[in-house]
Amino acid sequence: MLLKKTQTETTLALVEAAKNIGNAVWGKNKSTKKMNKYDENNVNSQTYHVHIREIGNEPQDEICFRDCLRQNPDTRDEYAQLKYTLAEKYRFNREDYTQEKTEFILKITE
């Protein structure tokens, strides 16, 4: 998920606001500007993560990938199937899930 903020909004203020919807916490690397939400009953169960970007300063590869999925149903379906497969394969291993998903994304955006 991608959350866009204005230049005057602080990332920390957005994190504080997000805490109202559950257990939003920073990822391992705070410089990535990413929040994770965990299942209330299992802190090892990440339910989603949010990337925070400043409006007008979004990485172009993310926008390129989004547009590609919107314009190419076959690629979108392939990516969706990959995510389901990886979620099953790496149910308790977020790092490997992300790595294999990233390999697909890089093929599309390079």
N, C-alpha and C positions, 0 to 999 in steps of 0.2 A: 504494500500500500504506500502511496506517495502523498505526503501532506506538504502543501506549499504555504510558506509564511511570507509576510511582508518584511521589508528591511528593518522596520522598527520593532517587530515582534521578536522576543528572545526565545531561543530554543528551549531554555529551561522553563520559561513560563508555559510553553506548550506542553512540556512534560508534566508539569504540575497540574495543568488542566486535564490532561489525559488520565491522571491518577483517579479522577472522579468516575471513570468508566471501568476501573478494575486495577489490577496489579501491573501497571505500566512501569517498566524499569529500563535503564540504559542497557545496551548490549555491552559486550566485553570491551569494545573500543569506543569510547565516548566521541572521538573525533569523527566517527562515521555518521554522526547525527541520526541514530537509529534507536527507536524504542521497541521493546518487545512486550507482548502481553502474554501472561501465563495463566493457565487454568487455576482457579482459586484453590482447588483441592490437590493440585500436583504442581509444585514449582518447577519440576523438570519438563513440564508439558507446555511448550510454547505454542500458543494458538495463532498468533500473527505477529508480524513486525511492521513498523512504520518507518519509512525513510522521510526525513525532513529536509526540504530544499527551499531556498529563498527564491521567490518569484523572479523570473528572468535569469536565474543562475542554475537552471536545471542541467545536469549532464546530458549532452546531446545523444549519447548512446541509449540512455533510458527512453528518451522521446522517440528515437528511431525504432527501438524494439516495440514500444507501445503502438506506434503507427503501423508497423509491419503486421502485428497481430490483428489490428483492426481491419486492415486491407486484404489480408490473406487468410481466409477461413481454414484452408488446409494446414497452414503453419500454426495457426491458433489451436486447432484441434490436436495437432502433433504435440505442441507444448503442453496442453492440458493433459493429454494422456501420459506424457513424460512425468509431469508432476504427480499424478496419481500413482504411477509405477514407483517413482522414487519415494513417495510418502510411505508406501507399503514396505519397500526395501530398507529404507533408513528411518523407520519409525522412531527410533531413539537416538538417532545420530544426525543432528541438524547440520553439522559441518559438511559431511559427505553428501547429504541431500543438496545443500547449497552449491557445493563444488560441481556436481554433475549437472545441475540445472544451469549453472554459469557457463559450462562448456557449450551447451545448446545456444544460449543467449549470445555468446561471443561469435559463434558461427553465423548468426543472423546479422549482427551489427558490424562485423569487420568487412 
